[in-house]
Amino acid sequence: MQTNISVPVNHFDVIVIGTGPGGEGAAMQAAKEGKRVAIFERHSRIGGGCTHWGTIPSKALRFSIHSIMEALKNPVVQELGNRPSPTLAQLRSSSRSIIAKQESMRQAFYDRNHVPVIEGQATFVNEHTIEIENGTRFHAESFVIAVGSRPYHPDGVDFSHPRIFDSDTILELTERPKSITVYGAGVIGCEYASMFRNLEIKVNLVNTREKLLEFLDDEIIDALSYHLRDQGIVIRHNETLDRIEGQADGVVLYLQSGKQIKSDIFLWANGRSGNIESLGLDKIGIAPSKRGHLEVNSQGQTNVPHVYAVGDIVGFPALASAAYMQGRAAALHLTGCTDRCLELSDIPTGIYTSPEISSVGRTERELTAAKIPYEMGHSQFKSLARAQITGRTVGMLKLLFHRESLEILGVHCFGANAAEIVHIGQAIMKQPHPHNTLEYFINTTFNYPTMAEAYRVAALNGYNRLF
């Protein structure tokens, strides 16, 4: 008879480090595959930066700003003559209850799947052992690193100055400034620039590159630039920081071009760094990049095969949605479920400027470079009955498709609810041929009036270009 061998309490099949979206996805999937899983969190609350100082609080603030400004535009409110001027602290107050609900829900996931959440900074002792601050050691066959990232802090920028912020600390701002300079025009910089301008704050957006968000389709980039400027945002391209001087009454940004920009407050939004400190990666032979990112293969494996990394720690695309799927994909791979590998291509972007931007698939620039014969179809939101009813007529939907097969190659949306609308196109793109073509949108009945009708209009517009 076989003797039962007791497994040490601190031994697990899989240890996940970090409770953000990537860590949660990995832990839940590994547990569903029957593995004994533990997840470690160095903070006292679960959810990572996404829940506590990134995606959730910033999007909740954005919604509050949008709601109050929409109300103030209402003729009835204007007639009453009372024009409230809420502080940022008041606008941000709704996020507290949302964060609490998110945290409670996620804790329930771990409890239901018997995944213990262990508080402490996990540090590798060797390739199969980690240790937390109190000296307790834990062993596992596989590891998933999902520790996220934080705003990059360059030398020479005094982030302790009360008027100088990064994308985490800006959410601690309580009173409305009259002006702000945002240095860095990536996703975070553009989102915050748009958000502050919606509060009627003067905004300077300083871009170190030639265009905004160069990974987007050129037509979307042009539309974003136009509408940000139309809202009153001053955009400066191809600029490089010389120095930043915090003063009692404001912050002066000195640029290498010789320009000087003074504003009440300053937001640094130029890059992020991986949270790799204290992980002890040198003990297991993993070397991060200068910005603290880890190199992985298509399955999320580092150069140490049983150690995976997912989410912001691996760099682009650095999206919460992508991190969750990367975590699940890593868990499936490490548990040997190769027949159910997740498709991590064609990850949609969701950018919460005003208006929103979302896209999936390839851009015109990419298709042209690849010499793929394509055509496009447009639908302007101003022509849709639903947009006219709601008064949200700024924006458009753009479909890119193969001229011969009619296969959908890219979906690009700019306007209200773009991050929702894009998923209709994404669903069709992922179907096998011939179900992934323009003909689906041409031959499908859409509810009227809806924003989804934009797909039929864009498809017919594109089809007409072929003849």
N, C-alpha and C positions, 0 to 999 in steps of 0.2 A: 504493500500500500504506500502511495506517495505521501511523504510528510509535508504538512502545510508549513510554509516559511512565512513568518510574520513580516510585513512590510513596515519599515520605520514610519512614524507619524509624519515626519518631515520629508518624506519621499513622495514625489508626484511624477506622473507620466509627462506632464507639460507644465512648465512655469511661464506665465505671461507677466511681463514687467510694464506696467502702465495701464490705467483704466479708461483712457480715452477711446474714441471710436475704433481704432485699430486693435487695441488690446481687448476691448469688449467683443469684437467680431471673432478674434482668434479664440478667446476663452469659451464663448458660447458654442462655436462650431466644434472645438475639440471635445467639449463635454458631451455634445450631441453624438459624437462618434464613440462614446463610451470610455473616454480617457479620464484619468484622475487629474484634475486641473486645479491650480492655485494661481491667483492673480495678485500682484504686489503694487502698492500705491504709496509713494513717498509723502503725499499730502494727506490731511486728515479727512478729506472728502473725495468721493469717487467722481469720475466723469472727465477728468483731465481739463486741459485748457479749453477745449471745445465747449464744455458745459459751463465753466466758471469764469473765464476771462477772454473768451474768443467768440466763437460762432453764436452761441445762444444769447449772451448778454448784448452783443453788438446788433444782432438782428432784432432783438426785442426793442432796443433803443430806436433802431431805424423805424420799426412799425409805430412806436409811440410818436416819433417826430412826424411821420407821414400822417397819422391820424389827427394830431392836433392842428397841423398846418392845413389839412383838408377842411377841418371844421371851421377854422378861421376864415377860409375863403367862402364859406356858406353865406349867401346874402342875408339870411335871417340873423345869423350871429353878428354880421356887420351892422345890421340895422339896430341891434340892441346897444351897440356902442361900447360894449365891454370887450376889451381885447386882452385876454389873459396872457401872461408871459411866464410860462413855467420854467423853473430851473432845470438844469440837466439832471440833478438829483431826483427831482420829481418825475421827469420823463423816464428815468431809469428804474423807478421803483417797481414797475411791473415785472422786471426781469427776476426779482428775488423769488417770487412765488413760482415762476416758470422753472428756475434753476432747482428749487426745492422739489418740484414735481419730477423733473428729469432725474435727479439724484435718487429719489425714492423708487422710481420705476426701475432704474438700473440695478439698485441694490436687490430689488425683488427678482430680477433676472438671475443674479448670481445665487441667491438663496434657493430659488426653484431648481436650479441646475446643480446644486451642491458644490459650488465653486467658492471656497473661502477667499475673502478679501483680506490680505495681510498688510497692515500699515508698516511702512519702513522703506528706507533707501536700500534697494537691492544692489549688491556689489558681487561681481564674479570672484570666486576664490580659485576655481579651476573650471575646466570645460563643462563640468556637470554639477557644480555646486555654487550657490550664492549665499551671501551672508547679509543680515541686516544689522542696524546699529547696536542692538543689545547683544550681539555675538551669536545669535541663533543661526544655524546653517540649514539650508534646504537643498535637496538633491532632485534632479529631474533628468529624464532621457532627452527631452527637447526643450528649447526656450524660444519665446517670441519677444523681441524687444520692441516696445511700442511707447517709447517715452516722450514722443512729441518734440516740439521745438519752442523757442522763445524769440522775441525780437532781438536782432543782432545789435550789439552795442559797440560801435567803433571807438577807438581811442580818441580823446579830444572832445567828446561830447559829454557835457555834464548833466547826466540824467537825474541828479539829485536836485537840480534847480527847479523851483516850484512852477516854472513856466515851460519847462521842456519835458515832453512826454514821449513814450513809445506806444505801440498799439495795445499793450496791456494796461498801462497806467492811465491812458486817456479816458478810460471808463470810470476813473475815480474823480474826474473833473466834476465839480458841483455847480459852478456858475457859468453862465454863457459869456464867452469872450466876444469882443467886437470883430476880431480878425484872427486868422490862423494861417500858418504856413505849413504845408504838408510836403516833406521831402521824401520822394519815392512815389512813383506813379504806377506801382503794380496793383494787384487786386485790392489789397488792404488800403493803400493810399487813395485809390479812386473811390472806394466805397466810403471812406471817412470824409473825403473832400465833398462828395455828393451829399452826405448826411449833414455835415455842418452848413453847407450852402442852403439846404432846405430849411434850416433854422434862421436864414437871412443873415448869416455870418459871412464876412468877407473872407474869401479863400484864395490863397496862392498855392498852386499845385506845381511842384518842381520835379521834372522828369529827367532822369539821367540818360535816357535813351532818346531815339529819334521819334518814336511814336508811343502812344499809350497801348499797353497790353498787346504787344506785337504778336503773340501767339493766336490772336483772334483773326477772323476774316477781315480783310482790309475795309470792306464796306461797313462792317460793324464798328471798326476802329474809327472811321470817319464820322459815323453817326454819333458815337459816344463823344468824340471831341467837339463836334458841333453843339450838341445839347448841353454839355458841361459849360462851354463858353456862353451859350445862349442863356444859361441860368446865372451867369455872372462870375464864373470861376476863371481866374487868370492862370493859364497853363504856360509853363516855360520848359521847352524841350532842350535836350543836349546840354544840360548843366551839370556841373560837378562841385561838390562842397569844397570850400576852402577852410572856413571855420564858422563856429556858431558862438555867439556872445549873448549870454543871458543877462538881462538888465532888470532893474527894479520894476520898470513899467512895460517890459516887453522883451522880445528876443530878436536879435539881428542875425540874419543868415548872410554870410559873405560867400559869394560864388567865385570860382576861378575865372569866370568871364569878366569879373570886375563889378557885377551887379551886387546890390545890397537890398535885402528885403526885410523890413521890420514888421512884426505883427505882435498881437497880444500874447499868443502862445505859439509853440512850435511842436509839431508831431513828426517824429522820426519813423518812417515806414519803409525803410530801404533794406530789406533782407531779413532772414531769420537764421538762427543757429540751433542745431540739434542739442538736446539735453543729455549729452553723453558723459558729463562729469560724474565722477563717483561710481560709474558702472564697472570700472576695473577691466575694460576691454583689452588692455595690454596684457592682462593675465592669460587671455585665451587667444591672443594672436589676431585680433581684429583691429584694424587701423582706420579711424574715421578721417574724413576730409577736413580741410581747414575750417569749414563751417559746421563741423560736427555731424556730417551726414555719413551714412553707411552704405556701401556698395552691395547690391544684392542682384541675384539672377531673376529670371521671369517668375520663379516660384517664391521669391522672397528670401532665399537662402543667402547667408553671408558666406565668406570663404571658409567658415567652420560649418559644415553641412547641417548639423543638428541645431544650429542657432539661426533663427530667422529675424528679420527686421521689417516692420511695416509702418505706414503712416508718414508723418512729417519727417521722421528720422531718415527716410530714404530720399527726401527731396521731392521733386516734381511728381505728381501734380499738387501734392500738399492740400488735399481736400478731405473734409470729414467723411464724405460719401465714399471716396476712393479708399480711405484708410480702413473703413469697416470691411469693404470687400477684399482688400489686401490681407486683412487679418483672417478672414474666412478662408481665403485661398491658401494661405500659409498653413492653417490648421488642417485643411483637407490633404495637403501634400505631405505634411509630417505624419499624418495618420495613415498614409498609404492609399488614400482614395483617389487614385489617378484617373479613374473613369468618370469622376465628377469634377474635374478641374474647372474653375471659374474663368470666364472670359473677361480679362481685365483691359481689353482694348476698347476704344470708343467710349471713354469715360466722359460724361457730359460736364461742361463747365457751368457753374452758376455764380454770377457776379451780381451783387446786390447794390448796384448803383441806382440812380433814379434817372431814367427808367432802368429796369433790370436787363441783364444780358445772359443768354444761355446758348450753348452750341454743342453739337456732337458731330463727330466725323471730320472730314477733311475740308480745308479752306480752298478758295480759288487759287491762292498762291501755290499751295501744295499740289493741286491737281494740274496746274499749268507746268510746274517744274517736272512732274512725272509724265507729262505729255499724254494725259488721259483725256479723251474727247468728252467734254461735259457741256451741259447747258444749265441754265438757272431759271427759276420761277420765283416771282415776288408776290407778296400780298401786303399792301399798305394798310395798317390798322385803321387809318382815317376813313377807309372805304367800308369797314365792317360795321354792321348795324349795332352789334354788341358794344363795340368801342364807342360809337356815337352816343349810345344810351348812357354809358357810364362816364362819358366825358374824358376817357383815357385813350386819346386817339394818336398819341405819339408812338411810333414804332412800326416794325414790319417783321414778316417771316420770309426767309429766303431758303429755298430748296436747291441743292446742287445734285444733278443726276447725270448718269451716263447717256450720251446721245443715242447710242444704239440699243443697249439693253434696257434703258430707262431705270436702272438700279439707282436707288437713293444713295448718294455718296456723302452728303453733308447737310445738316440742318442748322440754321443760324437765326436766332431770334433776338430782337431788341424791342423792349416795351414792357408794359405792365404784365406781370405774371409770366414772363418769359421762361423762368426756371421751371414752371409747371408745364407750359405749352410744349416745350422741347421734347418731353417724354413720349408724346404721341409719335413724333418722327423717329425717335430712338427705337421704339418698339417695332416699327415697320422695318427699319434698317437692319435689325437683328434677325429678321425672318430669312429662311432659305429662299434662294431664287426659284421660281419667279414671283414670290409673294412679297418681295422687298422693292417693288418698283413704283414709279409714279402713278401707275394705273390704280393702285389701291385708293389713293386719295381722290382720283377722278371718279371712280365708280362707287364710292362709299357715301352714304347719306349722313350728313352731320346735323346735329340739332341746330335750330335757328331761333333766335340769334345767339351765337356763341363765338368765343375767340377761336375755338377749334376749327371753325369754318375757314380760317385763314389757310389751312392746308389744302382745301379744295380749290380755293382761289389761286394760290401759288402754283398748284399742280397744273391747272388749266392754263395759267399764264406761261409756264415753262413749256407745256406741250405745244402751245401755239407758236413758240419760237422755232420749232423744228420744221415748220412748213412755210 
